[in-house]
């Protein structure tokens, strides 16, 4: 886009590789009649090929300076709507959406908030495909016991099956970032049985406060005041008192939350 430079404050690194764009669209697996919401279309490198799939495309762009350019680029595509809004506060109902697929090249500073938005709207999303920094992708797709297991992965995997689809090098962007990127694919889980409560969220986030510390040391005295009772509950769940948060599965966190809540310790 002549005369327009990526804005550092918005974390903009524009995707320029046609082959990577095609792989993203293939991963999204667009079917006849699909609606696709794009997070931050930027220069429209992904939006334009998406518009040629004949799916209904809604591109949500925060940067007002891009609107005129996008309007000209996508002129003639009646299946495309460009919305100037902050995606994090945008609601699908505002565009009369029921179910849709989600795609975007996410800046580092927006990855976690967009993932939280995506988790909240899981019942409406058929599939999500995101480009994120590789380290973020590894956290989202991590498993218990690994160094990347984290609240981001836990809250995502409560409602999605997460897969790291492929890695993307810096040379595929303008300007090139200093880190590797990766594309992740999220598909809604069909076996979601437990709801996230405020107590569960508090427990998970506090458990990872300092990764190298044992779970007990992260939770006591806040949010759990009684360390002895916490150790007793861990023993009841056949979990060692020396366990660290990264060793607990999602099921373990739910069990621990229920025990602590029942004894009004959380």
Backbone as CSV, one residue per row, in Angstrom:
resi,resn,N_x,N_y,N_z,CA_x,CA_y,CA_z,C_x,C_y,C_z
1,UNK,0.859,-1.196,0.000,0.000,0.000,0.000,0.889,1.237,0.000
2,UNK,0.941,1.980,-1.097,1.820,3.161,-1.190,1.509,4.186,-0.104
3,UNK,2.565,4.703,0.520,2.379,5.765,1.493,1.956,5.308,2.865
4,UNK,1.733,4.002,3.047,1.306,3.523,4.365,2.407,2.649,4.948
5,UNK,2.780,2.935,6.178,3.814,2.164,6.857,3.209,1.448,8.055
6,UNK,3.661,0.238,8.297,3.167,-0.525,9.440,3.386,0.263,10.722
7,UNK,2.403,0.224,11.590,2.468,0.971,12.843,2.966,0.079,13.962
8,UNK,4.112,0.460,14.524,4.716,-0.338,15.581,3.803,-0.461,16.790
9,UNK,3.082,0.643,17.106,2.219,0.625,18.296,1.065,-0.355,18.156
10,UNK,0.718,-0.705,16.902,-0.341,-1.680,16.668,0.220,-3.076,16.408
11,UNK,1.538,-3.204,16.474,2.162,-4.506,16.265,1.965,-5.045,14.865
12,UNK,1.928,-4.159,13.855,1.608,-4.583,12.497,2.811,-5.180,11.774
13,UNK,2.672,-6.419,11.335,3.615,-7.075,10.426,2.748,-7.723,9.356
14,UNK,2.749,-7.161,8.164,1.806,-7.587,7.131,2.294,-8.832,6.396
15,UNK,1.428,-9.804,6.270,1.740,-11.040,5.562,1.808,-10.751,4.061
16,UNK,2.846,-11.248,3.388,3.006,-10.948,1.958,3.200,-12.198,1.100
17,UNK,3.267,-13.380,1.698,3.533,-14.607,0.956,2.240,-15.238,0.442
18,UNK,2.109,-15.337,-0.873,0.914,-15.938,-1.469,0.757,-17.401,-1.076
19,UNK,1.887,-18.110,-0.971,1.804,-19.534,-0.646,1.329,-19.748,0.793
20,UNK,1.787,-18.901,1.713,1.347,-19.000,3.100,-0.133,-18.630,3.203
21,UNK,-0.535,-17.598,2.485,-1.947,-17.198,2.480,-2.822,-18.337,1.993
22,UNK,-2.388,-19.022,0.950,-3.170,-20.143,0.419,-3.256,-21.276,1.433
23,UNK,-2.174,-21.531,2.156,-2.192,-22.592,3.175,-3.149,-22.240,4.317
24,UNK,-3.196,-20.966,4.667,-4.118,-20.538,5.718,-5.561,-20.773,5.276
25,UNK,-5.875,-20.396,4.031,-7.236,-20.579,3.514,-7.587,-22.059,3.442
26,UNK,-6.629,-22.888,3.048,-6.882,-24.338,3.000,-7.144,-24.890,4.398
27,UNK,-6.403,-24.398,5.390,-6.594,-24.835,6.769,-7.967,-24.410,7.292
28,UNK,-8.431,-23.257,6.851,-9.740,-22.748,7.271,-10.871,-23.619,6.726
29,UNK,-10.620,-24.290,5.591,-11.563,-25.269,5.022,-12.952,-24.648,4.805
30,UNK,-12.989,-23.643,3.936,-14.235,-22.921,3.671,-15.187,-23.767,2.830
31,UNK,-16.442,-23.852,3.278,-17.487,-24.606,2.597,-18.518,-23.642,2.005
32,UNK,-19.303,-24.093,1.026,-20.366,-23.237,0.490,-21.301,-22.759,1.593
33,UNK,-21.592,-21.462,1.579,-22.486,-20.907,2.585,-21.818,-20.454,3.858
34,UNK,-20.489,-20.653,3.982,-19.773,-20.239,5.193,-19.705,-18.717,5.308
35,UNK,-19.647,-18.267,6.554,-19.306,-16.879,6.860,-17.951,-16.881,7.536
36,UNK,-17.058,-16.002,7.106,-15.714,-15.913,7.663,-15.511,-14.510,8.225
37,UNK,-15.108,-14.445,9.489,-14.756,-13.177,10.126,-13.238,-13.088,10.169
38,UNK,-12.691,-12.000,9.625,-11.242,-11.798,9.660,-10.901,-10.732,10.689
39,UNK,-9.953,-11.063,11.559,-9.493,-10.134,12.591,-8.347,-9.312,12.021
40,UNK,-8.549,-8.011,11.862,-7.469,-7.128,11.418,-6.987,-7.415,10.016
41,UNK,-7.757,-7.096,8.974,-7.351,-7.391,7.593,-6.121,-6.633,7.122
42,UNK,-5.795,-5.480,7.770,-4.585,-4.741,7.386,-4.622,-4.309,5.942
43,UNK,-3.656,-4.743,5.152,-3.583,-4.364,3.736,-4.456,-5.239,2.849
44,UNK,-5.159,-6.197,3.444,-6.076,-7.026,2.670,-5.425,-8.197,1.956
45,UNK,-4.186,-8.545,2.334,-3.480,-9.632,1.655,-4.230,-10.956,1.775
46,UNK,-4.863,-11.167,2.903,-5.673,-12.375,3.097,-7.126,-12.128,2.702
47,UNK,-7.602,-10.904,2.914,-9.009,-10.579,2.652,-9.374,-10.759,1.191
48,UNK,-8.516,-10.308,0.299,-8.815,-10.394,-1.133,-8.957,-11.845,-1.594
49,UNK,-7.993,-12.741,-1.290,-8.196,-14.146,-1.666,-9.420,-14.765,-0.985
50,UNK,-9.697,-14.368,0.262,-10.888,-14.877,0.934,-12.150,-14.465,0.193
51,UNK,-12.159,-13.225,-0.306,-13.349,-12.720,-0.987,-13.655,-13.507,-2.254
52,UNK,-12.641,-14.127,-2.832,-12.824,-14.887,-4.071,-13.359,-16.295,-3.830
53,UNK,-13.528,-16.679,-2.553,-14.089,-17.990,-2.240,-15.614,-17.976,-2.286
54,UNK,-16.206,-16.807,-2.412,-17.666,-16.625,-2.423,-18.310,-16.828,-1.058
55,UNK,-17.508,-17.008,-0.020,-18.061,-17.026,1.334,-18.428,-15.593,1.712
56,UNK,-19.275,-15.446,2.714,-19.557,-14.116,3.246,-18.371,-13.723,4.125
57,UNK,-17.747,-12.601,3.851,-16.552,-12.157,4.571,-16.868,-10.884,5.357
58,UNK,-16.560,-10.902,6.645,-16.664,-9.704,7.475,-15.276,-9.425,8.024
59,UNK,-14.690,-8.318,7.588,-13.331,-7.955,7.989,-13.408,-6.839,9.030
60,UNK,-12.918,-7.118,10.228,-12.996,-6.162,11.334,-11.629,-5.505,11.514
61,UNK,-11.538,-4.233,11.158,-10.262,-3.508,11.162,-10.306,-2.338,12.149
62,UNK,-9.329,-2.298,13.041,-9.247,-1.240,14.057,-8.659,0.054,13.500
63,UNK,-7.693,-0.068,12.600,-6.946,1.077,12.098,-7.787,1.856,11.073
64,UNK,-8.253,3.026,11.465,-9.120,3.827,10.599,-8.413,4.222,9.298
65,UNK,-7.091,4.360,9.348,-6.337,4.773,8.160,-6.398,3.738,7.043
66,UNK,-6.754,2.498,7.370,-6.810,1.435,6.365,-8.154,1.365,5.644
67,UNK,-9.169,2.024,6.152,-10.524,1.800,5.659,-10.696,2.202,4.193
68,UNK,-10.178,3.361,3.821,-10.319,3.809,2.440,-9.636,2.859,1.474
69,UNK,-8.425,2.458,1.835,-7.669,1.539,0.981,-8.398,0.209,0.825
70,UNK,-8.884,-0.350,1.946,-9.589,-1.627,1.885,-10.861,-1.518,1.051
71,UNK,-11.553,-0.376,1.186,-12.767,-0.179,0.403,-12.494,-0.219,-1.092
72,UNK,-11.384,0.405,-1.509,-11.022,0.392,-2.928,-10.567,-0.989,-3.378
73,UNK,-9.755,-1.651,-2.534,-9.239,-2.971,-2.881,-10.353,-3.978,-3.092
74,UNK,-11.383,-3.890,-2.270,-12.441,-4.906,-2.266,-13.705,-4.430,-2.968
75,UNK,-13.589,-3.315,-3.682,-14.738,-2.813,-4.446,-15.156,-3.868,-5.476
76,UNK,-16.436,-4.112,-5.558,-16.930,-5.101,-6.517,-17.199,-6.457,-5.899
77,UNK,-16.753,-6.647,-4.657,-17.030,-7.911,-3.960,-18.194,-7.685,-3.005
78,UNK,-19.376,-8.022,-3.472,-20.579,-7.781,-2.675,-20.669,-8.688,-1.446
79,UNK,-19.832,-9.716,-1.408,-19.849,-10.655,-0.277,-18.963,-10.195,0.885
80,UNK,-18.335,-9.010,0.735,-17.391,-8.534,1.749,-17.937,-7.292,2.456
81,UNK,-17.868,-7.314,3.792,-18.198,-6.139,4.599,-16.981,-5.772,5.425
82,UNK,-16.621,-4.482,5.440,-15.479,-4.010,6.225,-16.022,-3.203,7.395
83,UNK,-15.660,-3.611,8.591,-16.159,-2.977,9.804,-15.003,-2.288,10.518
84,UNK,-15.120,-0.996,10.739,-14.098,-0.262,11.489,-14.443,-0.340,12.975
85,UNK,-13.782,-1.240,13.686,-14.109,-1.472,15.098,-12.948,-2.153,15.783
86,UNK,-12.947,-2.052,17.091,-12.018,-2.814,17.927,-12.582,-4.217,18.048
87,UNK,-11.888,-5.199,17.502,-12.419,-6.560,17.496,-12.758,-7.046,18.899
88,UNK,-11.985,-6.633,19.879,-12.185,-7.127,21.240,-13.513,-6.670,21.838
89,UNK,-14.089,-5.617,21.301,-15.386,-5.141,21.787,-16.497,-5.380,20.770
90,UNK,-16.130,-5.879,19.589,-17.117,-6.160,18.539,-17.873,-7.445,18.877
91,UNK,-19.156,-7.438,18.617,-19.982,-8.617,18.877,-20.581,-9.132,17.574
92,UNK,-20.522,-10.447,17.329,-21.080,-11.020,16.094,-22.540,-10.645,15.862
93,UNK,-23.303,-10.497,16.934,-24.718,-10.146,16.794,-24.883,-8.799,16.100
94,UNK,-23.855,-7.918,16.201,-23.931,-6.619,15.554,-23.988,-6.746,14.037
95,UNK,-23.490,-7.864,13.520,-23.513,-8.123,12.077,-24.467,-9.255,11.731
96,UNK,-25.396,-9.530,12.643,-26.423,-10.543,12.424,-25.808,-11.916,12.139
97,UNK,-24.813,-12.279,12.939,-24.127,-13.556,12.743,-24.606,-14.595,13.745
98,UNK,-24.745,-15.814,13.256,-25.065,-16.945,14.122,-23.843,-17.848,14.265
99,UNK,-23.408,-18.419,13.140,-22.211,-19.263,13.155,-21.232,-18.742,12.106
100,UNK,-19.934,-18.897,12.382,-18.928,-18.368,11.468,-17.582,-19.026,11.730
101,UNK,-16.665,-18.834,10.777,-15.276,-19.219,10.950,-14.466,-17.948,11.186
102,UNK,-13.339,-18.113,11.849,-12.556,-16.965,12.304,-11.122,-17.120,11.836
103,UNK,-10.529,-16.028,11.350,-9.160,-16.086,10.848,-8.476,-14.752,11.100
104,UNK,-7.156,-14.790,11.265,-6.444,-13.538,11.442,-4.959,-13.733,11.685
105,UNK,-4.196,-12.714,11.326,-2.768,-12.622,11.636,-2.676,-11.715,12.859
106,UNK,-2.444,-12.292,14.036,-2.589,-11.564,15.290,-1.271,-10.949,15.767
107,UNK,-1.269,-9.657,16.076,-0.097,-9.053,16.717,0.140,-9.695,18.081
108,UNK,1.398,-9.701,18.515,1.743,-10.361,19.783,0.919,-9.825,20.944
109,UNK,0.744,-8.484,20.999,0.071,-7.889,22.152,-1.436,-8.155,22.167
110,UNK,-1.969,-8.690,21.067,-3.397,-8.990,21.012,-3.705,-10.481,21.044
111,UNK,-2.683,-11.316,21.012,-2.911,-12.759,20.915,-3.761,-13.292,22.067
112,UNK,-3.373,-12.981,23.296,-4.128,-13.499,24.448,-5.543,-12.933,24.515
113,UNK,-5.737,-11.602,24.353,-7.111,-11.085,24.379,-7.996,-11.667,23.283
114,UNK,-7.449,-11.861,22.079,-8.250,-12.447,20.999,-8.576,-13.904,21.305
115,UNK,-7.640,-14.619,21.914,-7.915,-16.013,22.281,-9.017,-16.076,23.342
116,UNK,-9.005,-15.138,24.279,-10.064,-15.095,25.294,-11.412,-14.793,24.646
117,UNK,-11.438,-13.878,23.680,-12.660,-13.567,22.935,-13.152,-14.828,22.212
118,UNK,-12.220,-15.526,21.598,-12.556,-16.726,20.836,-13.119,-17.812,21.742
119,UNK,-12.573,-17.934,22.944,-13.094,-18.921,23.901,-14.504,-18.547,24.351
120,UNK,-14.750,-17.262,24.570,-16.083,-16.817,25.009,-17.151,-17.071,23.959
121,UNK,-16.762,-17.029,22.683,-17.728,-17.174,21.594,-17.658,-18.554,20.939
122,UNK,-17.140,-19.529,21.660,-16.904,-20.859,21.081,-18.171,-21.498,20.516
123,UNK,-19.315,-21.224,21.128,-20.554,-21.849,20.671,-20.964,-21.366,19.277
124,UNK,-20.401,-20.254,18.819,-20.761,-19.706,17.508,-19.695,-19.959,16.442
125,UNK,-18.545,-20.489,16.847,-17.408,-20.605,15.935,-17.237,-22.049,15.457
126,UNK,-17.202,-22.219,14.137,-17.018,-23.551,13.557,-15.547,-23.946,13.477
127,UNK,-14.687,-22.960,13.291,-13.238,-23.195,13.222,-12.539,-21.853,13.320
128,UNK,-11.357,-21.845,13.924,-10.553,-20.625,13.977,-9.138,-20.952,13.529
129,UNK,-8.582,-20.104,12.694,-7.210,-20.274,12.209,-6.487,-18.948,12.407
130,UNK,-5.425,-18.979,13.215,-4.709,-17.754,13.551,-3.224,-17.886,13.273
131,UNK,-2.636,-16.796,12.802,-1.185,-16.668,12.763,-0.765,-15.942,14.041
132,UNK,0.131,-16.559,14.793,0.629,-15.968,16.025,2.130,-16.216,16.118
133,UNK,2.787,-15.564,17.070,4.186,-15.882,17.302,4.309,-17.350,17.703
134,UNK,5.398,-17.971,17.285,5.565,-19.400,17.517,5.480,-19.754,19.003
135,UNK,6.064,-18.911,19.865,6.049,-19.220,21.296,4.623,-19.185,21.842
136,UNK,3.782,-18.312,21.296,2.385,-18.255,21.697,1.654,-19.504,21.209
137,UNK,1.930,-19.906,19.968,1.322,-21.120,19.412,1.663,-22.341,20.263
138,UNK,2.903,-22.411,20.712,3.323,-23.560,21.527,2.617,-23.576,22.875
139,UNK,2.327,-22.405,23.430,1.585,-22.355,24.693,0.128,-22.760,24.487
140,UNK,-0.466,-22.283,23.404,-1.867,-22.599,23.127,-2.057,-24.095,22.884
141,UNK,-1.102,-24.714,22.224,-1.215,-26.123,21.831,-0.475,-27.060,22.788
142,UNK,-0.071,-26.574,23.935,0.744,-27.355,24.875,-0.058,-28.449,25.564
143,UNK,0.656,-29.302,26.280,0.028,-30.396,27.029,0.556,-30.382,28.462
144,UNK,-0.202,-30.952,29.409,0.272,-30.990,30.802,1.625,-31.684,30.913
145,UNK,2.467,-31.152,31.778,3.788,-31.731,31.993,4.875,-31.087,31.166
146,UNK,4.480,-30.290,30.171,5.461,-29.623,29.330,5.754,-28.218,29.810
147,UNK,6.859,-27.666,29.343,7.282,-26.335,29.793,6.362,-25.223,29.293
148,UNK,5.542,-25.515,28.283,4.676,-24.486,27.706,3.256,-24.522,28.250
149,UNK,2.936,-25.500,29.101,1.598,-25.592,29.678,1.312,-24.334,30.488
150,UNK,0.177,-23.698,30.231,-0.071,-22.375,30.794,-1.561,-22.086,30.829
151,UNK,-1.974,-21.013,31.520,-3.389,-20.631,31.502,-3.921,-20.406,30.094
152,UNK,-3.101,-19.841,29.189,-3.555,-19.604,27.824,-3.953,-20.910,27.148
153,UNK,-3.126,-21.940,27.300,-3.454,-23.242,26.730,-4.651,-23.879,27.410
154,UNK,-4.720,-23.755,28.721,-5.817,-24.368,29.482,-7.152,-23.767,29.098
155,UNK,-7.265,-22.437,29.108,-8.548,-21.801,28.820,-8.963,-21.996,27.360
156,UNK,-7.985,-22.115,26.461,-8.311,-22.400,25.062,-8.796,-23.833,24.909
157,UNK,-8.065,-24.771,25.510,-8.371,-26.181,25.323,-9.590,-26.659,26.111
158,UNK,-10.118,-25.819,26.967,-11.386,-26.142,27.611,-12.493,-26.271,26.580
159,UNK,-12.406,-25.513,25.505,-13.489,-25.489,24.515,-13.035,-25.818,23.092
160,UNK,-11.718,-25.899,22.860,-11.215,-26.199,21.518,-10.164,-27.301,21.545
161,UNK,-10.103,-28.072,20.468,-8.931,-28.884,20.179,-7.967,-27.983,19.423
162,UNK,-6.744,-27.872,19.911,-5.776,-26.933,19.346,-4.652,-27.686,18.650
163,UNK,-4.317,-27.232,17.436,-3.261,-27.889,16.656,-2.356,-26.834,16.037
164,UNK,-1.046,-27.033,16.167,-0.088,-26.191,15.468,0.009,-26.716,14.040
165,UNK,-0.524,-25.973,13.077,-0.628,-26.462,11.704,0.704,-26.382,10.959
166,UNK,1.371,-25.215,11.017,2.677,-25.075,10.357,3.362,-23.798,10.835
167,UNK,4.688,-23.760,10.672,5.488,-22.603,11.078,5.696,-21.664,9.894
168,UNK,5.934,-20.387,10.221,6.098,-19.368,9.184,7.299,-18.494,9.541
169,UNK,8.228,-18.359,8.622,9.437,-17.576,8.870,9.220,-16.082,8.713
170,UNK,10.135,-15.258,9.274,10.016,-13.794,9.229,9.994,-13.226,7.819
171,UNK,10.622,-13.930,6.867,10.721,-13.407,5.504,9.367,-13.318,4.792
172,UNK,8.343,-13.892,5.390,7.007,-13.875,4.783,6.195,-12.641,5.172
173,UNK,6.816,-11.699,5.920,6.126,-10.512,6.407,6.839,-9.233,5.999
174,UNK,6.084,-8.153,6.021,6.653,-6.817,5.833,6.078,-5.884,6.892
175,UNK,6.934,-5.278,7.747,8.365,-5.593,7.899,8.535,-6.965,8.554
176,UNK,9.677,-7.632,8.346,9.877,-8.952,8.946,10.018,-8.863,10.460
177,UNK,9.285,-9.669,11.211,9.449,-9.678,12.671,10.775,-10.344,13.049
178,UNK,11.136,-10.227,14.304,12.398,-10.802,14.771,12.239,-12.228,15.268
179,UNK,11.011,-12.769,15.186,10.742,-14.101,15.715,10.019,-14.944,14.674
180,UNK,10.001,-16.246,14.916,9.233,-17.164,14.090,7.749,-17.034,14.431
181,UNK,6.918,-17.318,13.452,5.476,-17.346,13.652,4.966,-18.756,13.373
182,UNK,3.698,-18.987,13.680,3.087,-20.280,13.407,1.589,-20.094,13.225
183,UNK,1.007,-20.972,12.449,-0.443,-20.973,12.250,-1.046,-22.075,13.101
184,UNK,-2.060,-21.715,13.875,-2.756,-22.698,14.704,-4.180,-22.876,14.202
185,UNK,-4.694,-24.063,14.415,-6.070,-24.394,14.040,-6.838,-24.800,15.293
186,UNK,-7.979,-24.178,15.518,-8.834,-24.494,16.651,-10.161,-25.036,16.142
187,UNK,-10.541,-26.208,16.629,-11.846,-26.777,16.287,-12.612,-27.017,17.586
188,UNK,-13.895,-26.636,17.624,-14.663,-26.745,18.864,-14.734,-28.177,19.380
189,UNK,-14.568,-28.329,20.668,-14.691,-29.637,21.302,-16.168,-29.995,21.463
190,UNK,-16.465,-31.269,21.297,-17.843,-31.730,21.429,-18.126,-32.303,22.816
191,UNK,-17.093,-32.373,23.659,-17.240,-33.043,24.959,-17.086,-32.072,26.129
192,UNK,-17.447,-30.807,25.928,-17.330,-29.820,27.000,-18.416,-30.092,28.036
193,UNK,-18.015,-30.406,29.261,-18.981,-30.786,30.290,-18.942,-29.887,31.518
194,UNK,-17.835,-29.164,31.705,-17.707,-28.340,32.908,-17.590,-26.869,32.545
195,UNK,-18.309,-26.054,33.287,-18.278,-24.614,33.053,-17.138,-23.976,33.841
196,UNK,-16.571,-22.942,33.265,-15.516,-22.199,33.950,-16.158,-21.252,34.958
197,UNK,-15.816,-21.418,36.211,-16.316,-20.541,37.274,-15.236,-19.521,37.621
198,UNK,-15.615,-18.437,38.278,-14.596,-17.478,38.734,-13.552,-18.137,39.635
199,UNK,-13.991,-19.113,40.444,-13.054,-19.813,41.342,-12.022,-20.613,40.540
200,UNK,-12.490,-21.285,39.466,-11.581,-22.050,38.614,-10.564,-21.122,37.961
201,UNK,-11.041,-20.013,37.414,-10.141,-19.081,36.744,-9.113,-18.507,37.719
202,UNK,-9.563,-18.151,38.910,-8.644,-17.624,39.930,-7.579,-18.655,40.280
203,UNK,-8.000,-19.894,40.460,-7.067,-20.961,40.832,-6.019,-21.186,39.750
204,UNK,-6.467,-21.287,38.503,-5.529,-21.556,37.408,-4.513,-20.429,37.277
205,UNK,-4.975,-19.206,37.259,-4.053,-18.079,37.059,-3.066,-17.951,38.221
206,UNK,-3.552,-18.149,39.444,-2.665,-18.056,40.606,-1.653,-19.199,40.618
207,UNK,-2.049,-20.357,40.131,-1.169,-21.530,40.150,0.090,-21.326,39.322
208,UNK,-0.019,-20.512,38.272,1.119,-20.282,37.377,1.824,-18.952,37.667
209,UNK,1.540,-18.377,38.820,2.084,-17.058,39.154,3.607,-17.027,38.989
210,UNK,4.263,-18.032,39.527,5.710,-18.212,39.327,5.930,-19.686,38.998
211,UNK,6.289,-19.951,37.752,6.299,-21.318,37.227,7.209,-22.260,38.025
212,UNK,8.331,-21.763,38.516,9.288,-22.646,39.173,8.884,-23.007,40.595
213,UNK,7.915,-22.274,41.125,7.469,-22.556,42.488,6.507,-23.737,42.514
214,UNK,6.495,-24.421,43.641,5.513,-25.476,43.833,4.121,-24.857,43.903
215,UNK,3.132,-25.668,43.569,1.749,-25.193,43.541,1.347,-24.553,44.865
216,UNK,1.677,-25.216,45.975,1.300,-24.720,47.302,1.867,-23.324,47.538
217,UNK,3.111,-23.109,47.128,3.752,-21.816,47.356,3.146,-20.703,46.498
218,UNK,2.559,-21.070,45.355,1.887,-20.078,44.527,0.496,-19.732,45.052
219,UNK,-0.159,-20.693,45.706,-1.547,-20.502,46.130,-1.703,-19.977,47.553
220,UNK,-0.682,-20.181,48.380,-0.777,-19.777,49.788,0.119,-18.546,50.015
221,UNK,-0.389,-17.480,50.627,-1.682,-17.348,51.325,-2.810,-16.777,50.478
222,UNK,-2.556,-16.509,49.203,-3.578,-15.924,48.345,-3.565,-16.647,47.005
223,UNK,-4.666,-17.293,46.632,-6.034,-17.148,47.168,-6.425,-18.144,48.265
224,UNK,-5.526,-19.097,48.599,-5.859,-20.101,49.622,-5.118,-19.751,50.905
225,UNK,-5.843,-19.428,51.950,-5.218,-18.987,53.201,-4.657,-20.146,54.013
226,UNK,-5.276,-21.314,53.924,-4.929,-22.461,54.778,-4.049,-23.440,54.013
227,UNK,-2.734,-23.338,54.197,-1.805,-24.216,53.500,-1.939,-25.669,53.900
228,UNK,-2.185,-25.931,55.184,-2.325,-27.309,55.651,-3.527,-27.984,55.003
229,UNK,-4.625,-27.252,54.890,-5.829,-27.809,54.264,-5.592,-28.079,52.785
230,UNK,-4.850,-27.213,52.130,-4.544,-27.410,50.721,-3.712,-28.677,50.530
231,UNK,-2.706,-28.880,51.372,-1.887,-30.093,51.271,-2.727,-31.345,51.525
232,UNK,-3.663,-31.226,52.440,-4.552,-32.353,52.739,-5.410,-32.706,51.523
233,UNK,-5.920,-31.697,50.848,-6.747,-31.934,49.662,-5.906,-32.518,48.529
234,UNK,-4.685,-32.037,48.366,-3.795,-32.597,47.344,-3.573,-34.085,47.590
235,UNK,-3.379,-34.460,48.859,-3.185,-35.871,49.204,-4.436,-36.679,48.872
236,UNK,-5.606,-36.115,49.150,-6.863,-36.803,48.839,-7.011,-37.049,47.335
237,UNK,-6.445,-36.159,46.544,-6.513,-36.283,45.084,-5.329,-37.056,44.517
238,UNK,-4.527,-37.645,45.404,-3.335,-38.415,45.007,-2.324,-37.554,44.243
239,UNK,-2.226,-36.292,44.658,-1.253,-35.372,44.074,-0.217,-35.027,45.138
240,UNK,1.068,-35.097,44.811,2.104,-34.795,45.805,2.089,-33.332,46.220
241,UNK,2.455,-33.075,47.460,2.494,-31.697,47.967,3.514,-30.849,47.215
242,UNK,4.490,-31.492,46.587,5.545,-30.772,45.864,5.201,-30.501,44.400
243,UNK,3.987,-30.824,43.990,3.612,-30.704,42.581,3.634,-29.249,42.121
244,UNK,3.962,-29.042,40.852,3.935,-27.717,40.244,2.738,-27.614,39.302
245,UNK,2.336,-26.395,39.005,1.138,-26.170,38.194,1.230,-26.857,36.832
246,UNK,2.404,-26.844,36.223,2.544,-27.409,34.881,2.298,-28.917,34.838
247,UNK,2.260,-29.565,36.019,2.035,-31.003,36.081,0.555,-31.365,36.220
248,UNK,-0.302,-30.367,36.413,-1.728,-30.625,36.595,-2.465,-30.577,35.262
249,UNK,-3.360,-31.550,35.063,-4.210,-31.538,33.881,-5.397,-30.609,34.116
250,UNK,-6.162,-30.361,33.071,-7.378,-29.556,33.218,-8.325,-30.235,34.202
251,UNK,-8.432,-31.548,34.119,-9.286,-32.300,35.043,-8.823,-32.122,36.486
252,UNK,-7.507,-32.140,36.703,-6.964,-31.932,38.053,-7.357,-30.560,38.598
253,UNK,-7.279,-29.544,37.752,-7.645,-28.195,38.191,-9.121,-28.119,38.573
254,UNK,-9.965,-28.791,37.813,-11.392,-28.785,38.147,-11.638,-29.508,39.480
255,UNK,-10.999,-30.653,39.670,-11.166,-31.406,40.917,-10.695,-30.588,42.109
256,UNK,-9.545,-29.940,41.953,-8.998,-29.130,43.040,-9.912,-27.942,43.340
257,UNK,-10.444,-27.326,42.293,-11.364,-26.198,42.487,-12.599,-26.630,43.264
258,UNK,-13.164,-27.788,42.894,-14.379,-28.264,43.577,-14.112,-28.537,45.048
259,UNK,-12.982,-29.141,45.359,-12.654,-29.474,46.772,-12.449,-28.195,47.578
260,UNK,-11.694,-27.259,47.011,-11.416,-26.012,47.720,-12.681,-25.186,47.909
261,UNK,-13.533,-25.157,46.906,-14.781,-24.403,46.991,-15.736,-25.027,48.015
262,UNK,-15.799,-26.368,48.016,-16.692,-27.058,48.969,-16.304,-26.771,50.412
263,UNK,-15.010,-26.557,50.635,-14.544,-26.271,51.984,-14.345,-24.773,52.220
264,UNK,-14.943,-23.983,51.338,-14.881,-22.511,51.402,-13.463,-21.993,51.598
265,UNK,-12.526,-22.642,50.927,-11.128,-22.215,50.982,-10.749,-21.359,49.783
266,UNK,-11.650,-21.278,48.816,-11.355,-20.543,47.581,-12.501,-19.583,47.281
